[in-house]
């Protein structure tokens, strides 16, 4: 079959500050489908100069669309265009998984794949191609005689080493803008699932509470491909928690050091893991870790407990000190607008962020995404049903103690207060804040060119 995979334009925090990342999820689907002889094309509307109204839908047998919450409205429009050409449409991703009934009963798609999509879409494609029974495709929801139906869930993939590497050859790698200092960065995912199940995060529901990881050997093999074949000298690991198993991290770092690779990397972690594993942090620094993203969220223990964060607010200073000692920059995340927060509690979190003094601070307004415990508890308090504003920078919940206007002023105050200090003024100042809330920033492009089936560097991968 011929399959078109579409990545709709993003409206998230990272896109607003100019970070455009390759859609690895679609690249994994493409790799699995290609491995079985199907023809696949990926169109990334975040970076490619295409209008969804004029994509060649008629040339394909199936259109797959990646859907998260903010992109759901545009995903519906893309699906409607495809269906005008009598092409079947399948949606996947977190929003689609939790809103499958709405999607199917509103004729926004013919099928929805819930959860991991690699073998779900393969089963769907081969069932359609061979005239098989759609009722036997695990994890699939579908239209059924004017209504909808859903099959039992598909088990999670337990051996992630079984997955082929993402089909990066189908992506316009020269158009992505993620960088680390002066190096352009590739992206990788080395594990799935999260055992912490925070109230505001859908990861545990979508990918499972059980943490599943690739073997270190398999991870190193993909790093080698990125390093030697594509020429990358920086990698951003997008796992929800890269450091959940310190022994795995130590093994990974030792293998990087033995190979002598000149590589820098970025990862997500938790501050309690950092505090308990100082030797691991020291080794990560030696192996090239330059930035770590950590969710501090709030200065208020009551708020953290309300989030289900399982973290002690005052324990974080030691962790930040350990990271700074090893010359690892901290990207700190803070959430304001908790259900029971007052303006003074939010201001306390802003002061807390300045005391911690991470290299970068991301402030977000508490946003209830479908599939989270938070969404189920506040859906009757939503201020809007416009999913496009659910990007974390605008109020979407009616709070008892802070008005929407006050909350909007508080998040702007948070950024101004953090970044307009003398020590931060020349790092990320007013232009950054302007782009975050009112515009989009254009960044440089990676110097790669297509040769045969590969993207190869035209020169050393450095920001101009």
N, C-alpha and C positions, 0 to 999 in steps of 0.2 A: 504493500500500500504506500501511497504518498501522503506524508503527514507534515503539516505546517504547525510549528510551535511558536506561539506569540507571547512576548513579554511586554505587557502594557506599560505605558509611561508611568513613572512613580511620582508619588506626592509625599514621600517620607522625609524625615529629618535629614538624612544623609544626602539625599538628592538635592535638598534645598541649599546645602552648603557646598554643592558641587561634586560630591563623591558619587560616581557612577560605577557600579560594580557589575561584573558579568553574571547572568542568571544561571548559576551552577545547577540549580534544580532542573531546568530545561535541558541543560547540557548532559546531565545524567540520563534523563529520559531518552534523549537522542542517541546516546551511546548504546543503550540497551536495544533500542529499536534498530539501529544500524547493524548491530551484531547479529540480528536475525534477518538481515537482507532487505529491510524496509528503507524507502527513500525519505529522508528527513531534511527539512529546512527550518532554521531558527531565524525569526525576525525580532530584533530587540528595539522596540519603539522608544526606549530611553535614549538611545545614541544614534540610531540609523535614521536617515532623512526620508522616512516613508510616512505616508498618511494612511491610517488604517482603512479609510474609505476606498482606497485604490489598491489594496493588496490583492494578489492573484489567487483569491480563494478558490476559484473555479478549477485551478490546476491541481487541487488536492482532494483526497478522499476523506480526510479528517483534519479538523483544526483543533489544536489543544491550546488552552489559555491558562496562564499562571495567575491566580487570583489571591491577593490579600485584601484587607479591608478597605484601604483608601483607594485601591484600584478597581473595586467592584463595579462602580458606575461605568467607567470606560470599558471594562471587560464585557459588560452587557452590550455596549454599542458595537464592539468588535464582533461579538457572537452574532448579533442581529445581521450584520453585513455578510458574514459567512453563510448564515442560513438563507439569505436571499438567493444565494447561488446553489441552494439545495445541498449544501455540504454539512455533514454531521459535526457537532461541536461538543467537545469534552472540556470541562473545567476541573482544575485541581488547585491545591494550596489550602492554607488554613481557613480562609473565609469560606471558600466553597465547601470544605469538609463539614463545617458547622452550620451552613445555611443551604444545604442541598435541597431541602424541600422548597424553600423560597425560589431558588434558582430554577428548579424544574417546573414548578407550577406557574411561574411567570414566563415560561418559554425562553429563558435566557441561555439554555443549553439543552442538549439531548442527553448528556451523561455527566455525572460528577464522580470523580475518583476521590475517595476519602482516605486520608493518611498518605503513606509513602506511595509514590506513583509509578516507580520504574517498572515493576512487573504487573501492576494494575493496568497501565496503558498498553503494555505488550499483550496481555490476555485479551483486552478489549479489541485491539487491532486484529489479532488473529481470529477472534470470535466473529467479528464483522466480516473479515475476509473469507472465512471458511463456512459461514452460515451456521455457526454454533449457537448454543443456548446462552443468551445474555444473562440469564438468571444464575449462571454458574461462575460469573466473574466476581471474585472476592473483592469486597470494599467498594463496590460500584452502586451508585444510585442512578435511576434512569426513569424516563417517561414510560408510562404504561397505560395505554387505552384511556387517554384523557386525564389521567392522574399521575401518580408517581409511585415508585417502589424502591426498596433498598435491599441489597444482598448483605449477608453477614460480613463483618469486617475481615479484612485480609490480615493475617499475622504479620507482625513486624519482621523485617529482615534481620536475622540474628547474626549471620556472618557477613559483615559489611565488606570484607575482603573479596567477596564473591562479585561485588559490583565492579564493572569496568570503570576506568577513569572517565571523567566528563569529556564530552566531545568538544573540546575547545577549538578544534579546527573549523567548527561551524559558527563560531562567534567572531564578531569584528573586534579583535583584541586591541587594535590600534586606536579604538575610540573610548576606551575606559580610562578613568582618571584617578584611580586610587593610587596614592603614593605614600612612601614612608621617608620623610626627609627628602633627599635628592634621588631616591630610587622608586621606580614604578613597582607596584606590588601586585602579585597574583593573589588569588583567593583559593582556599581549600577548606574542606570539612572532613574531620577525622573521627567524628563520633556523632551519635544521635541519641535523643532522649535526655531527660533531666529529672533527678529524684526529688528536687526541692519543691516543685509544684507551687510557686508563688501565685497569689491570688490574681495578679494583674497580667500574668504571662500564660500564653496558650501552648507553650512548648511541650509541657508534660502531657497535655491532653492530645496534642497532634502527633507527637513523636514517641510518647510513652514515658512512664516514670522510670522504667529500667534504662540505665545508661548502657549503650552499646557502642563499642569502639572497634576501629580497625586495628590490625596489628601494627607494631612499630615498623616492621619490615615493609609492609604495604604502604605506609605513610612515607617512608624514606624513598621508596621507589617512585612515588608521584612527585616528591620534592626534586628528585633527580631529573625527572622529565622537565619540570618547570625550570630548573637550573641549567641543564645542559642542552635541552632541545629548544626551549623558548627564550632562554637568556635572562630570566628574572633573577634579581638579586635581593628581592624582598617578598615575603609571603604574609598574608593576613589569614589567620586561622579563625574561621567563623563558627566554630563549635560554641554551643551555649556555655560550656564550661570545659575549657581545654585541660585544666589542671586537676580534674576530679580524682584522677589516680596519679599521685606523685611518682610512683615507681615507673609508670609508663612515660611520664615527662622526663625523668632522669635518663631512662634508656634512650629516648629520642635525642636528648641533648648530647649524650655521649657519642651517639652515632654521627650526629652533625659535626662534632668536634673532631672525630677520627678522620672524617673525610676532608677536613680542612676547607670546607665551603665558606666563601665570603658571603654570608647571607644574614639579613636582618628580618625580624618577624614580629608579629602583633597577635595578641590572643585575648580571649575572655577568661576571667578567673573570679574567685570569691576571696574577699579579704581574710576570712578565717582560715582558708587554705594557705594563704601567704604567711600568716602569723605562725602556723603550726609547722611550716616546712621551709625554714630559712635556708637550709643547704640546697634545696631544690631551686629556690629563687636565685641563689648565687650561681648555680650551674646554668640556669636559663639565661642569665645575663652574659655569661661567658660564651654561650652557644648562639647569641645573636638576638635575644629578646630585647626589643627597644621600647615597646609600648604594651601596656596591659589595660584592658577595659574592665572596670569594676563597678558594680552597682552598690553605691553607698545608700542611695535613696533618700534617707531622712535623718535628721538629728534627733528626732523624737522616738524613743523606744516604743511608745504606744502606737505610733504610726507604723513602724517596722513590724510590730506584732500584728497589726491590722492587715498588712500586706502578706502575712505568712512568710516573711523573709527569713526567719530563723537566724537572726544576726544581732549581736550586741553592739549598740551604737558607739559606745566609747572604746570598743576594742580596735577600732579601725586605724587609730593614729600610729600604733606600733607597726601595722602592716605597711602603711605608706612610708614610714621611716625605713623599713627593710628594703622596699622597692627603690627608693631614692638612693640608698646606700649602694645599691648595685647598678645605679645609673639607668634605671628602667623608668620611663615616663608613665605616669598614671593618667588614664582617661577616666574621669569619675562621672558617674551618672547619678542624678538627683531627681526625685519626683516630688512635685508640689501639688496641692489640691486634694489631699487625702480626705476621706469622707467625714472625719471628725476634726479636721484641722481648722485652726483659726489663722488670721493674718499674722499674729505674733509667732505662731508655730512655724509658718512658712519663712518668716524673717529669720528665725532661729536656724533653719536649715541653710539659708543663704550664708549666714555668719559661719556656720559649721563648714560649708564648702570652702570658704576663704581660709579658715583655720587649717583645714587639711591641705589646701593649696596644691591640688593635682595640676599637672601640666595643662590639661584640658578639662573643662567641665561642661557637661551636657545637662541642661535642666529641661524637664518635660512635665507637662500637666497630666495627672492621672487620667488614663484613657481606657475605657472598658472594651476590649476586643472580644468579638464572639468566640466562644470556646473557653473563656476564662471564668473562674468563680466570680470575679468582680462583675462581669457582664450580667450574669444571672441574678446578682443581688441588686443591681442598679438600673436594669433596663427600663423600669418604670419611671426613672428620674432623668432619662436622656433629654437633652435640650434640642436635639436635631436628629433627623434620620438621614442626613446627608453624610454618607460614609467618607466623602473626600476630606472632611475636616478632622477625621480621626487620626491625625498624624502626630499628635503629641504636643502641638504648640497652641492649640485652641481649647477653651473649655467646652466640654460636651456633657457634663453631669451637673444637675442642679444640686448644689451643696447647701447645707443648712447655715453655715457660718461665714461663707465667703461668696460674694456675688460673682457672676461671670466677668463683669468689667473689672472688679478688684483683682480677680485671678489673672486676667490678661495683663494688668499693670504689674502684678507681682512677678510674672515670668520675665517680662522685659527688665524689670528692676534687678532680677537675679543675674541676668547676663551682663547688664551694665555694671553692676556692683562688683562682679567677679573680674571682668576683663578690662575695666577702665582703671584698675589700680596701676600705679607706676610700673611695677614689675611685670605686668601683663600687657600694658598699653600697646607695645609694638609687636606683640605676638599675634593676637587676634583682636582687632579693635573694631571701630565703627563700621568699616566696610563689611567685615564678617557678620556683624549683627544685622546690618541692613539686608544682606543676602539671605540670612536665616529667616527673617520674618517678612521681607517684602520683595525678594527677588531671587535670582538664580545666578550663581557664579560659574563662569567658564574657566576650565583649567586646561593644562597642557595635555597633549596626547602622547601615548607611548610610541616610540619610534620603531614600529614593526611593519613588515610588509609580507604579503602573501606570496609564498613560493611553493607551487604544487599544492599539497594538502596541508602545509604547515604555515603558521605565522612565525617569522624569524626576525630577530632584531636587525635593524639597519645600522645601528651603532650602539655604543654602550648605553644601557638603560638608565638614564639620568634625566631629571627634570631640567628643561632648558632654562 
